[in-house]
Amino acid sequence: MKKLVLVALVAGFLVSCKKDYTCQCNAGGITLSNNSIGKLTKKDADKACNGSDNATLGIECTAIEK
């Protein structure tokens, strides 16, 4: 019984780590896009938001929690 409770707590914690994120991209202070990227962890949201060659184009993208 104790193991079941422990597994339930760990599963609940992992699910709670995922949140809805939006990827906001700016260049020169102007917002270029503001796209929903879904329910992810912060690390995965940052990867999804910065996955392209935006830095070479002078575009800065940030994952923002909704």
CHARMM internal coordinates of N, CA and C (Angstrom, degrees):
IC EDIT
DIST 1 N 1 CA 1.4456
DIST 1 CA 1 C 1.5340
ANGL 1 N 1 CA 1 C 111.02
DIST 1 C 2 N 1.3371
ANGL 1 CA 1 C 2 N 116.14
DIHE 1 N 1 CA 1 C 2 N -40.66
DIST 2 N 2 CA 1.4620
ANGL 1 C 2 N 2 CA 119.85
DIHE 1 CA 1 C 2 N 2 CA -179.97
DIST 2 CA 2 C 1.5261
ANGL 2 N 2 CA 2 C 110.91
DIHE 1 C 2 N 2 CA 2 C -64.00
DIST 2 C 3 N 1.3390
ANGL 2 CA 2 C 3 N 116.68
DIHE 2 N 2 CA 2 C 3 N -37.73
DIST 3 N 3 CA 1.4667
ANGL 2 C 3 N 3 CA 120.06
DIHE 2 CA 2 C 3 N 3 CA 179.24
DIST 3 CA 3 C 1.5198
ANGL 3 N 3 CA 3 C 110.68
DIHE 2 C 3 N 3 CA 3 C -64.73
DIST 3 C 4 N 1.3236
ANGL 3 CA 3 C 4 N 117.45
DIHE 3 N 3 CA 3 C 4 N -38.83
DIST 4 N 4 CA 1.4596
ANGL 3 C 4 N 4 CA 121.63
DIHE 3 CA 3 C 4 N 4 CA 179.67
DIST 4 CA 4 C 1.5235
ANGL 4 N 4 CA 4 C 110.80
DIHE 3 C 4 N 4 CA 4 C -63.75
DIST 4 C 5 N 1.3135
ANGL 4 CA 4 C 5 N 116.82
DIHE 4 N 4 CA 4 C 5 N -42.27
DIST 5 N 5 CA 1.4639
ANGL 4 C 5 N 5 CA 121.46
DIHE 4 CA 4 C 5 N 5 CA 178.16
DIST 5 CA 5 C 1.5218
ANGL 5 N 5 CA 5 C 109.94
DIHE 4 C 5 N 5 CA 5 C -64.50
DIST 5 C 6 N 1.3190
ANGL 5 CA 5 C 6 N 117.47
DIHE 5 N 5 CA 5 C 6 N -42.72
DIST 6 N 6 CA 1.4635
ANGL 5 C 6 N 6 CA 121.65
DIHE 5 CA 5 C 6 N 6 CA 179.20
DIST 6 CA 6 C 1.5246
ANGL 6 N 6 CA 6 C 111.01
DIHE 5 C 6 N 6 CA 6 C -62.42
DIST 6 C 7 N 1.3250
ANGL 6 CA 6 C 7 N 117.37
DIHE 6 N 6 CA 6 C 7 N -44.55
DIST 7 N 7 CA 1.4655
ANGL 6 C 7 N 7 CA 121.54
DIHE 6 CA 6 C 7 N 7 CA 178.66
DIST 7 CA 7 C 1.5239
ANGL 7 N 7 CA 7 C 110.02
DIHE 6 C 7 N 7 CA 7 C -62.44
DIST 7 C 8 N 1.3196
ANGL 7 CA 7 C 8 N 117.60
DIHE 7 N 7 CA 7 C 8 N -41.52
DIST 8 N 8 CA 1.4655
ANGL 7 C 8 N 8 CA 121.42
DIHE 7 CA 7 C 8 N 8 CA 179.14
DIST 8 CA 8 C 1.5292
ANGL 8 N 8 CA 8 C 110.95
DIHE 7 C 8 N 8 CA 8 C -63.73
DIST 8 C 9 N 1.3202
ANGL 8 CA 8 C 9 N 117.75
DIHE 8 N 8 CA 8 C 9 N -40.40
DIST 9 N 9 CA 1.4639
ANGL 8 C 9 N 9 CA 121.18
DIHE 8 CA 8 C 9 N 9 CA 178.56
DIST 9 CA 9 C 1.5237
ANGL 9 N 9 CA 9 C 111.80
DIHE 8 C 9 N 9 CA 9 C -65.55
DIST 9 C 10 N 1.3173
ANGL 9 CA 9 C 10 N 116.98
DIHE 9 N 9 CA 9 C 10 N -43.62
DIST 10 N 10 CA 1.4699
ANGL 9 C 10 N 10 CA 121.11
DIHE 9 CA 9 C 10 N 10 CA 178.99
DIST 10 CA 10 C 1.5228
ANGL 10 N 10 CA 10 C 109.94
DIHE 9 C 10 N 10 CA 10 C -64.19
DIST 10 C 11 N 1.3249
ANGL 10 CA 10 C 11 N 117.80
DIHE 10 N 10 CA 10 C 11 N -44.17
DIST 11 N 11 CA 1.4671
ANGL 10 C 11 N 11 CA 121.44
DIHE 10 CA 10 C 11 N 11 CA 179.24
DIST 11 CA 11 C 1.5259
ANGL 11 N 11 CA 11 C 110.41
DIHE 10 C 11 N 11 CA 11 C -62.42
DIST 11 C 12 N 1.3136
ANGL 11 CA 11 C 12 N 117.02
DIHE 11 N 11 CA 11 C 12 N -41.64
DIST 12 N 12 CA 1.4617
ANGL 11 C 12 N 12 CA 120.77
DIHE 11 CA 11 C 12 N 12 CA 177.70
DIST 12 CA 12 C 1.5124
ANGL 12 N 12 CA 12 C 112.21
DIHE 11 C 12 N 12 CA 12 C -63.07
DIST 12 C 13 N 1.3238
ANGL 12 CA 12 C 13 N 116.52
DIHE 12 N 12 CA 12 C 13 N -39.44
DIST 13 N 13 CA 1.4624
ANGL 12 C 13 N 13 CA 120.46
DIHE 12 CA 12 C 13 N 13 CA 178.24
DIST 13 CA 13 C 1.5238
ANGL 13 N 13 CA 13 C 110.99
DIHE 12 C 13 N 13 CA 13 C -64.47
DIST 13 C 14 N 1.3282
ANGL 13 CA 13 C 14 N 117.07
DIHE 13 N 13 CA 13 C 14 N -44.57
DIST 14 N 14 CA 1.4621
ANGL 13 C 14 N 14 CA 120.85
DIHE 13 CA 13 C 14 N 14 CA -178.82
DIST 14 CA 14 C 1.5190
ANGL 14 N 14 CA 14 C 111.25
DIHE 13 C 14 N 14 CA 14 C -64.17
DIST 14 C 15 N 1.3086
ANGL 14 CA 14 C 15 N 117.73
DIHE 14 N 14 CA 14 C 15 N -39.55
DIST 15 N 15 CA 1.4631
ANGL 14 C 15 N 15 CA 121.09
DIHE 14 CA 14 C 15 N 15 CA 178.70
DIST 15 CA 15 C 1.5204
ANGL 15 N 15 CA 15 C 110.08
DIHE 14 C 15 N 15 CA 15 C -66.90
DIST 15 C 16 N 1.3218
ANGL 15 CA 15 C 16 N 117.40
DIHE 15 N 15 CA 15 C 16 N -37.99
DIST 16 N 16 CA 1.4587
ANGL 15 C 16 N 16 CA 120.37
DIHE 15 CA 15 C 16 N 16 CA -177.84
DIST 16 CA 16 C 1.5236
ANGL 16 N 16 CA 16 C 112.22
DIHE 15 C 16 N 16 CA 16 C -70.53
DIST 16 C 17 N 1.3209
ANGL 16 CA 16 C 17 N 118.66
DIHE 16 N 16 CA 16 C 17 N -17.54
DIST 17 N 17 CA 1.4625
ANGL 16 C 17 N 17 CA 121.92
DIHE 16 CA 16 C 17 N 17 CA 178.93
DIST 17 CA 17 C 1.5275
ANGL 17 N 17 CA 17 C 111.50
DIHE 16 C 17 N 17 CA 17 C -72.86
DIST 17 C 18 N 1.3206
ANGL 17 CA 17 C 18 N 117.04
DIHE 17 N 17 CA 17 C 18 N -23.93
DIST 18 N 18 CA 1.4584
ANGL 17 C 18 N 18 CA 120.49
DIHE 17 CA 17 C 18 N 18 CA -179.44
DIST 18 CA 18 C 1.5199
ANGL 18 N 18 CA 18 C 109.55
DIHE 17 C 18 N 18 CA 18 C -86.17
DIST 18 C 19 N 1.3246
ANGL 18 CA 18 C 19 N 115.69
DIHE 18 N 18 CA 18 C 19 N 130.21
DIST 19 N 19 CA 1.4576
ANGL 18 C 19 N 19 CA 121.80
DIHE 18 CA 18 C 19 N 19 CA -179.33
DIST 19 CA 19 C 1.5256
ANGL 19 N 19 CA 19 C 108.65
DIHE 18 C 19 N 19 CA 19 C -133.94
DIST 19 C 20 N 1.3250
ANGL 19 CA 19 C 20 N 116.10
DIHE 19 N 19 CA 19 C 20 N 164.27
DIST 20 N 20 CA 1.4603
ANGL 19 C 20 N 20 CA 120.75
DIHE 19 CA 19 C 20 N 20 CA 176.84
DIST 20 CA 20 C 1.5254
ANGL 20 N 20 CA 20 C 109.06
DIHE 19 C 20 N 20 CA 20 C -78.12
DIST 20 C 21 N 1.3257
ANGL 20 CA 20 C 21 N 115.90
DIHE 20 N 20 CA 20 C 21 N 129.12
DIST 21 N 21 CA 1.4621
ANGL 20 C 21 N 21 CA 121.23
DIHE 20 CA 20 C 21 N 21 CA -179.73
DIST 21 CA 21 C 1.5195
ANGL 21 N 21 CA 21 C 111.29
DIHE 20 C 21 N 21 CA 21 C -123.02
DIST 21 C 22 N 1.3190
ANGL 21 CA 21 C 22 N 114.28
DIHE 21 N 21 CA 21 C 22 N 151.68
DIST 22 N 22 CA 1.4504
ANGL 21 C 22 N 22 CA 123.43
DIHE 21 CA 21 C 22 N 22 CA 173.96
DIST 22 CA 22 C 1.5178
ANGL 22 N 22 CA 22 C 107.33
DIHE 21 C 22 N 22 CA 22 C -119.15
DIST 22 C 23 N 1.3169
ANGL 22 CA 22 C 23 N 116.51
DIHE 22 N 22 CA 22 C 23 N 139.79
DIST 23 N 23 CA 1.4567
ANGL 22 C 23 N 23 CA 121.53
DIHE 22 CA 22 C 23 N 23 CA 176.67
DIST 23 CA 23 C 1.5294
ANGL 23 N 23 CA 23 C 107.63
DIHE 22 C 23 N 23 CA 23 C -99.49
DIST 23 C 24 N 1.3223
ANGL 23 CA 23 C 24 N 116.01
DIHE 23 N 23 CA 23 C 24 N 114.64
DIST 24 N 24 CA 1.4575
ANGL 23 C 24 N 24 CA 121.20
DIHE 23 CA 23 C 24 N 24 CA -179.69
DIST 24 CA 24 C 1.5248
ANGL 24 N 24 CA 24 C 108.89
DIHE 23 C 24 N 24 CA 24 C -108.68
DIST 24 C 25 N 1.3316
ANGL 24 CA 24 C 25 N 116.27
DIHE 24 N 24 CA 24 C 25 N 123.34
DIST 25 N 25 CA 1.4649
ANGL 24 C 25 N 25 CA 121.45
DIHE 24 CA 24 C 25 N 25 CA -178.72
DIST 25 CA 25 C 1.5224
ANGL 25 N 25 CA 25 C 110.33
DIHE 24 C 25 N 25 CA 25 C -113.36
DIST 25 C 26 N 1.3396
ANGL 25 CA 25 C 26 N 115.33
DIHE 25 N 25 CA 25 C 26 N 133.01
DIST 26 N 26 CA 1.4650
ANGL 25 C 26 N 26 CA 122.36
DIHE 25 CA 25 C 26 N 26 CA -178.13
DIST 26 CA 26 C 1.5253
ANGL 26 N 26 CA 26 C 110.35
DIHE 25 C 26 N 26 CA 26 C -129.35
DIST 26 C 27 N 1.3164
ANGL 26 CA 26 C 27 N 114.59
DIHE 26 N 26 CA 26 C 27 N 149.92
DIST 27 N 27 CA 1.4676
ANGL 26 C 27 N 27 CA 121.34
DIHE 26 CA 26 C 27 N 27 CA 172.65
DIST 27 CA 27 C 1.5207
ANGL 27 N 27 CA 27 C 107.26
DIHE 26 C 27 N 27 CA 27 C -141.92
DIST 27 C 28 N 1.3054
ANGL 27 CA 27 C 28 N 116.59
DIHE 27 N 27 CA 27 C 28 N 120.88
DIST 28 N 28 CA 1.4578
ANGL 27 C 28 N 28 CA 121.06
DIHE 27 CA 27 C 28 N 28 CA 178.99
DIST 28 CA 28 C 1.5154
ANGL 28 N 28 CA 28 C 113.38
DIHE 27 C 28 N 28 CA 28 C 60.28
DIST 28 C 29 N 1.3316
ANGL 28 CA 28 C 29 N 117.41
DIHE 28 N 28 CA 28 C 29 N 33.85
DIST 29 N 29 CA 1.4610
ANGL 28 C 29 N 29 CA 121.18
DIHE 28 CA 28 C 29 N 29 CA 178.83
DIST 29 CA 29 C 1.5151
ANGL 29 N 29 CA 29 C 114.54
DIHE 28 C 29 N 29 CA 29 C 82.11
DIST 29 C 30 N 1.3206
ANGL 29 CA 29 C 30 N 117.46
DIHE 29 N 29 CA 29 C 30 N 1.43
DIST 30 N 30 CA 1.4683
ANGL 29 C 30 N 30 CA 121.92
DIHE 29 CA 29 C 30 N 30 CA -179.88
DIST 30 CA 30 C 1.5247
ANGL 30 N 30 CA 30 C 108.84
DIHE 29 C 30 N 30 CA 30 C -106.82
DIST 30 C 31 N 1.3403
ANGL 30 CA 30 C 31 N 116.50
DIHE 30 N 30 CA 30 C 31 N 128.75
DIST 31 N 31 CA 1.4625
ANGL 30 C 31 N 31 CA 120.72
DIHE 30 CA 30 C 31 N 31 CA 178.11
DIST 31 CA 31 C 1.5198
ANGL 31 N 31 CA 31 C 108.99
DIHE 30 C 31 N 31 CA 31 C -75.00
DIST 31 C 32 N 1.3299
ANGL 31 CA 31 C 32 N 115.75
DIHE 31 N 31 CA 31 C 32 N 121.05
DIST 32 N 32 CA 1.4577
ANGL 31 C 32 N 32 CA 121.39
DIHE 31 CA 31 C 32 N 32 CA -179.55
DIST 32 CA 32 C 1.5193
ANGL 32 N 32 CA 32 C 111.96
DIHE 31 C 32 N 32 CA 32 C -92.43
DIST 32 C 33 N 1.3238
ANGL 32 CA 32 C 33 N 116.31
DIHE 32 N 32 CA 32 C 33 N -37.63
DIST 33 N 33 CA 1.4627
ANGL 32 C 33 N 33 CA 119.71
DIHE 32 CA 32 C 33 N 33 CA 179.80
DIST 33 CA 33 C 1.5141
ANGL 33 N 33 CA 33 C 109.85
DIHE 32 C 33 N 33 CA 33 C -153.76
DIST 33 C 34 N 1.3154
ANGL 33 CA 33 C 34 N 114.19
DIHE 33 N 33 CA 33 C 34 N 157.57
DIST 34 N 34 CA 1.4512
ANGL 33 C 34 N 34 CA 121.67
DIHE 33 CA 33 C 34 N 34 CA -179.62
DIST 34 CA 34 C 1.5216
ANGL 34 N 34 CA 34 C 106.35
DIHE 33 C 34 N 34 CA 34 C -147.84
DIST 34 C 35 N 1.3427
ANGL 34 CA 34 C 35 N 116.84
DIHE 34 N 34 CA 34 C 35 N 85.71
DIST 35 N 35 CA 1.4602
ANGL 34 C 35 N 35 CA 121.87
DIHE 34 CA 34 C 35 N 35 CA -172.00
DIST 35 CA 35 C 1.5176
ANGL 35 N 35 CA 35 C 112.14
DIHE 34 C 35 N 35 CA 35 C -110.40
DIST 35 C 36 N 1.3362
ANGL 35 CA 35 C 36 N 115.72
DIHE 35 N 35 CA 35 C 36 N 139.02
DIST 36 N 36 CA 1.4602
ANGL 35 C 36 N 36 CA 120.96
DIHE 35 CA 35 C 36 N 36 CA 174.34
DIST 36 CA 36 C 1.5246
ANGL 36 N 36 CA 36 C 108.28
DIHE 35 C 36 N 36 CA 36 C -73.43
DIST 36 C 37 N 1.3389
ANGL 36 CA 36 C 37 N 116.53
DIHE 36 N 36 CA 36 C 37 N 130.67
DIST 37 N 37 CA 1.4678
ANGL 36 C 37 N 37 CA 119.57
DIHE 36 CA 36 C 37 N 37 CA 178.86
DIST 37 CA 37 C 1.5202
ANGL 37 N 37 CA 37 C 111.84
DIHE 36 C 37 N 37 CA 37 C -112.08
DIST 37 C 38 N 1.3298
ANGL 37 CA 37 C 38 N 117.31
DIHE 37 N 37 CA 37 C 38 N 2.69
DIST 38 N 38 CA 1.4579
ANGL 37 C 38 N 38 CA 120.77
DIHE 37 CA 37 C 38 N 38 CA 171.90
DIST 38 CA 38 C 1.5106
ANGL 38 N 38 CA 38 C 115.33
DIHE 37 C 38 N 38 CA 38 C 98.26
DIST 38 C 39 N 1.3168
ANGL 38 CA 38 C 39 N 114.10
DIHE 38 N 38 CA 38 C 39 N -168.16
DIST 39 N 39 CA 1.4661
ANGL 38 C 39 N 39 CA 122.87
DIHE 38 CA 38 C 39 N 39 CA -175.88
DIST 39 CA 39 C 1.5253
ANGL 39 N 39 CA 39 C 108.35
DIHE 38 C 39 N 39 CA 39 C -92.20
DIST 39 C 40 N 1.3330
ANGL 39 CA 39 C 40 N 115.94
DIHE 39 N 39 CA 39 C 40 N 105.77
DIST 40 N 40 CA 1.4612
ANGL 39 C 40 N 40 CA 122.54
DIHE 39 CA 39 C 40 N 40 CA -176.15
DIST 40 CA 40 C 1.5200
ANGL 40 N 40 CA 40 C 110.10
DIHE 39 C 40 N 40 CA 40 C -138.65
DIST 40 C 41 N 1.3294
ANGL 40 CA 40 C 41 N 115.24
DIHE 40 N 40 CA 40 C 41 N 170.41
DIST 41 N 41 CA 1.4582
ANGL 40 C 41 N 41 CA 119.38
DIHE 40 CA 40 C 41 N 41 CA 168.68
DIST 41 CA 41 C 1.5275
ANGL 41 N 41 CA 41 C 106.98
DIHE 40 C 41 N 41 CA 41 C -78.21
DIST 41 C 42 N 1.3157
ANGL 41 CA 41 C 42 N 117.26
DIHE 41 N 41 CA 41 C 42 N 162.65
DIST 42 N 42 CA 1.4690
ANGL 41 C 42 N 42 CA 121.15
DIHE 41 CA 41 C 42 N 42 CA -179.46
DIST 42 CA 42 C 1.5293
ANGL 42 N 42 CA 42 C 110.74
DIHE 41 C 42 N 42 CA 42 C -59.13
DIST 42 C 43 N 1.3237
ANGL 42 CA 42 C 43 N 116.98
DIHE 42 N 42 CA 42 C 43 N -41.85
DIST 43 N 43 CA 1.4672
ANGL 42 C 43 N 43 CA 121.56
DIHE 42 CA 42 C 43 N 43 CA -179.33
DIST 43 CA 43 C 1.5274
ANGL 43 N 43 CA 43 C 110.70
DIHE 42 C 43 N 43 CA 43 C -62.03
DIST 43 C 44 N 1.3401
ANGL 43 CA 43 C 44 N 116.95
DIHE 43 N 43 CA 43 C 44 N -46.65
DIST 44 N 44 CA 1.4637
ANGL 43 C 44 N 44 CA 120.70
DIHE 43 CA 43 C 44 N 44 CA -179.98
DIST 44 CA 44 C 1.5278
ANGL 44 N 44 CA 44 C 111.48
DIHE 43 C 44 N 44 CA 44 C -67.82
DIST 44 C 45 N 1.3262
ANGL 44 CA 44 C 45 N 116.75
DIHE 44 N 44 CA 44 C 45 N -34.66
DIST 45 N 45 CA 1.4641
ANGL 44 C 45 N 45 CA 120.34
DIHE 44 CA 44 C 45 N 45 CA 178.16
DIST 45 CA 45 C 1.5275
ANGL 45 N 45 CA 45 C 110.38
DIHE 44 C 45 N 45 CA 45 C -66.07
DIST 45 C 46 N 1.3325
ANGL 45 CA 45 C 46 N 116.82
DIHE 45 N 45 CA 45 C 46 N -41.44
DIST 46 N 46 CA 1.4657
ANGL 45 C 46 N 46 CA 120.28
DIHE 45 CA 45 C 46 N 46 CA 177.14
DIST 46 CA 46 C 1.5247
ANGL 46 N 46 CA 46 C 110.97
DIHE 45 C 46 N 46 CA 46 C -62.47
DIST 46 C 47 N 1.3419
ANGL 46 CA 46 C 47 N 116.77
DIHE 46 N 46 CA 46 C 47 N -41.33
DIST 47 N 47 CA 1.4667
ANGL 46 C 47 N 47 CA 120.59
DIHE 46 CA 46 C 47 N 47 CA 177.98
DIST 47 CA 47 C 1.5218
ANGL 47 N 47 CA 47 C 111.01
DIHE 46 C 47 N 47 CA 47 C -63.22
DIST 47 C 48 N 1.3260
ANGL 47 CA 47 C 48 N 116.81
DIHE 47 N 47 CA 47 C 48 N -45.98
DIST 48 N 48 CA 1.4620
ANGL 47 C 48 N 48 CA 121.31
DIHE 47 CA 47 C 48 N 48 CA -178.25
DIST 48 CA 48 C 1.5250
ANGL 48 N 48 CA 48 C 111.09
DIHE 47 C 48 N 48 CA 48 C -64.41
DIST 48 C 49 N 1.3021
ANGL 48 CA 48 C 49 N 116.21
DIHE 48 N 48 CA 48 C 49 N -36.33
DIST 49 N 49 CA 1.4622
ANGL 48 C 49 N 49 CA 120.78
DIHE 48 CA 48 C 49 N 49 CA -177.20
DIST 49 CA 49 C 1.5285
ANGL 49 N 49 CA 49 C 111.89
DIHE 48 C 49 N 49 CA 49 C -76.04
DIST 49 C 50 N 1.3091
ANGL 49 CA 49 C 50 N 118.02
DIHE 49 N 49 CA 49 C 50 N -33.24
DIST 50 N 50 CA 1.4656
ANGL 49 C 50 N 50 CA 122.09
DIHE 49 CA 49 C 50 N 50 CA -176.41
DIST 50 CA 50 C 1.5206
ANGL 50 N 50 CA 50 C 112.92
DIHE 49 C 50 N 50 CA 50 C -107.71
DIST 50 C 51 N 1.3175
ANGL 50 CA 50 C 51 N 116.96
DIHE 50 N 50 CA 50 C 51 N 20.37
DIST 51 N 51 CA 1.4573
ANGL 50 C 51 N 51 CA 120.94
DIHE 50 CA 50 C 51 N 51 CA -173.76
DIST 51 CA 51 C 1.5159
ANGL 51 N 51 CA 51 C 115.74
DIHE 50 C 51 N 51 CA 51 C -73.94
DIST 51 C 52 N 1.3166
ANGL 51 CA 51 C 52 N 118.32
DIHE 51 N 51 CA 51 C 52 N -17.61
DIST 52 N 52 CA 1.4685
ANGL 51 C 52 N 52 CA 119.32
DIHE 51 CA 51 C 52 N 52 CA -177.02
DIST 52 CA 52 C 1.5265
ANGL 52 N 52 CA 52 C 110.87
DIHE 51 C 52 N 52 CA 52 C -99.20
DIST 52 C 53 N 1.2985
ANGL 52 CA 52 C 53 N 116.45
DIHE 52 N 52 CA 52 C 53 N -170.25
DIST 53 N 53 CA 1.4671
ANGL 52 C 53 N 53 CA 121.89
DIHE 52 CA 52 C 53 N 53 CA -177.80
DIST 53 CA 53 C 1.5250
ANGL 53 N 53 CA 53 C 111.68
DIHE 52 C 53 N 53 CA 53 C -89.43
DIST 53 C 54 N 1.3062
ANGL 53 CA 53 C 54 N 117.73
DIHE 53 N 53 CA 53 C 54 N 39.79
DIST 54 N 54 CA 1.4596
ANGL 53 C 54 N 54 CA 121.04
DIHE 53 CA 53 C 54 N 54 CA -177.12
DIST 54 CA 54 C 1.5202
ANGL 54 N 54 CA 54 C 112.83
DIHE 53 C 54 N 54 CA 54 C -62.56
DIST 54 C 55 N 1.3270
ANGL 54 CA 54 C 55 N 117.72
DIHE 54 N 54 CA 54 C 55 N -35.64
DIST 55 N 55 CA 1.4707
ANGL 54 C 55 N 55 CA 120.81
DIHE 54 CA 54 C 55 N 55 CA -177.00
DIST 55 CA 55 C 1.5223
ANGL 55 N 55 CA 55 C 111.35
DIHE 54 C 55 N 55 CA 55 C -61.63
DIST 55 C 56 N 1.3286
ANGL 55 CA 55 C 56 N 117.32
DIHE 55 N 55 CA 55 C 56 N -37.43
DIST 56 N 56 CA 1.4625
ANGL 55 C 56 N 56 CA 119.73
DIHE 55 CA 55 C 56 N 56 CA -179.37
DIST 56 CA 56 C 1.5232
ANGL 56 N 56 CA 56 C 111.21
DIHE 55 C 56 N 56 CA 56 C -71.35
DIST 56 C 57 N 1.3248
ANGL 56 CA 56 C 57 N 116.90
DIHE 56 N 56 CA 56 C 57 N -21.07
DIST 57 N 57 CA 1.4660
ANGL 56 C 57 N 57 CA 120.92
DIHE 56 CA 56 C 57 N 57 CA 179.19
DIST 57 CA 57 C 1.5277
ANGL 57 N 57 CA 57 C 112.12
DIHE 56 C 57 N 57 CA 57 C -93.28
DIST 57 C 58 N 1.3298
ANGL 57 CA 57 C 58 N 117.65
DIHE 57 N 57 CA 57 C 58 N -1.39
DIST 58 N 58 CA 1.4579
ANGL 57 C 58 N 58 CA 121.50
DIHE 57 CA 57 C 58 N 58 CA -178.62
DIST 58 CA 58 C 1.5156
ANGL 58 N 58 CA 58 C 113.12
DIHE 57 C 58 N 58 CA 58 C 79.02
DIST 58 C 59 N 1.3274
ANGL 58 CA 58 C 59 N 116.51
DIHE 58 N 58 CA 58 C 59 N 21.94
DIST 59 N 59 CA 1.4617
ANGL 58 C 59 N 59 CA 121.53
DIHE 58 CA 58 C 59 N 59 CA 179.95
DIST 59 CA 59 C 1.5235
ANGL 59 N 59 CA 59 C 108.41
DIHE 58 C 59 N 59 CA 59 C -104.76
DIST 59 C 60 N 1.3153
ANGL 59 CA 59 C 60 N 116.32
DIHE 59 N 59 CA 59 C 60 N 129.44
DIST 60 N 60 CA 1.4638
ANGL 59 C 60 N 60 CA 121.71
DIHE 59 CA 59 C 60 N 60 CA 178.87
DIST 60 CA 60 C 1.5234
ANGL 60 N 60 CA 60 C 108.91
DIHE 59 C 60 N 60 CA 60 C -107.44
DIST 60 C 61 N 1.3422
ANGL 60 CA 60 C 61 N 116.53
DIHE 60 N 60 CA 60 C 61 N 122.50
DIST 61 N 61 CA 1.4622
ANGL 60 C 61 N 61 CA 121.35
DIHE 60 CA 60 C 61 N 61 CA -179.96
DIST 61 CA 61 C 1.5202
ANGL 61 N 61 CA 61 C 110.06
DIHE 60 C 61 N 61 CA 61 C -114.73
DIST 61 C 62 N 1.3252
ANGL 61 CA 61 C 62 N 115.76
DIHE 61 N 61 CA 61 C 62 N 139.67
DIST 62 N 62 CA 1.4531
ANGL 61 C 62 N 62 CA 122.31
DIHE 61 CA 61 C 62 N 62 CA -178.11
DIST 62 CA 62 C 1.5173
ANGL 62 N 62 CA 62 C 109.85
DIHE 61 C 62 N 62 CA 62 C -132.84
DIST 62 C 63 N 1.3321
ANGL 62 CA 62 C 63 N 116.94
DIHE 62 N 62 CA 62 C 63 N 135.72
DIST 63 N 63 CA 1.4637
ANGL 62 C 63 N 63 CA 121.84
DIHE 62 CA 62 C 63 N 63 CA 174.49
DIST 63 CA 63 C 1.5232
ANGL 63 N 63 CA 63 C 108.01
DIHE 62 C 63 N 63 CA 63 C -84.24
DIST 63 C 64 N 1.3297
ANGL 63 CA 63 C 64 N 116.06
DIHE 63 N 63 CA 63 C 64 N 123.64
DIST 64 N 64 CA 1.4589
ANGL 63 C 64 N 64 CA 122.11
DIHE 63 CA 63 C 64 N 64 CA -177.31
DIST 64 CA 64 C 1.5233
ANGL 64 N 64 CA 64 C 108.94
DIHE 63 C 64 N 64 CA 64 C -119.88
DIST 64 C 65 N 1.3283
ANGL 64 CA 64 C 65 N 116.02
DIHE 64 N 64 CA 64 C 65 N 130.46
DIST 65 N 65 CA 1.4667
ANGL 64 C 65 N 65 CA 120.53
DIHE 64 CA 64 C 65 N 65 CA 178.12
DIST 65 CA 65 C 1.5245
ANGL 65 N 65 CA 65 C 109.25
DIHE 64 C 65 N 65 CA 65 C -71.08
DIST 65 C 66 N 1.3405
ANGL 65 CA 65 C 66 N 115.68
DIHE 65 N 65 CA 65 C 66 N 134.74
DIST 66 N 66 CA 1.4747
ANGL 65 C 66 N 66 CA 119.89
DIHE 65 CA 65 C 66 N 66 CA 178.60
DIST 66 CA 66 C 1.5017
ANGL 66 N 66 CA 66 C 110.64
DIHE 65 C 66 N 66 CA 66 C -73.40
END
COOR INIT
IC SEED 1 N 1 CA 1 C
IC BUILD
